[in-house]
Amino acid sequence: MKLSTKARYAVRSLLDLALNYKGRPVQIKEIAERQDVSVRYLENLFTKLRANGILVSEKGKGGGFLLARPSEEIKLLDVISTVEGDLSLVNCVKSPSQCKRSSSCVMKDLWADLSQAMIRSLKSKTLKDLVKDYHTKISKQTA
């Protein structure tokens, strides 16, 4: 499975926000510039992330975006499923009744296992984990 650009940019942008939070909201324009993505594209992603309780926004001068809850409470599964929707690798895993081969298909179990492994992995990682991984990687590069 290949994650969409939406999923990759959503995670990258939230990591950027977490890394650049300095006690004030982070402007979407700043994130867009650092991540080399259009403001309009991020606005669409951030609208979904805000609606799902991952981000909050503050309007007006000095406004921007903030994490809605601590980074250790934001699971990557929540972020990716917010912008991607269902994460089943194939439709028959989600809706076996829609496949006429479902009862005899050996592959369905494999696809279900792979889908669950991916979901478990994304559920076990938080935004705080990515921040920590980023700092570890940067400190190794500068050492």
PyMOL commands that set and color helices and strands:
alter all, ss='L'
color gray80, all
select helices_A, chain A and resi 5-20+28-35+39-51+71-73+76-84+91-94+96-98+107-124+127-142
alter helices_A, ss='H'
color red, helices_A
select strands_A, chain A and resi 55-58+64-67
alter strands_A, ss='S'
color yellow, strands_A
deselect
rebuild
show_as cartoon
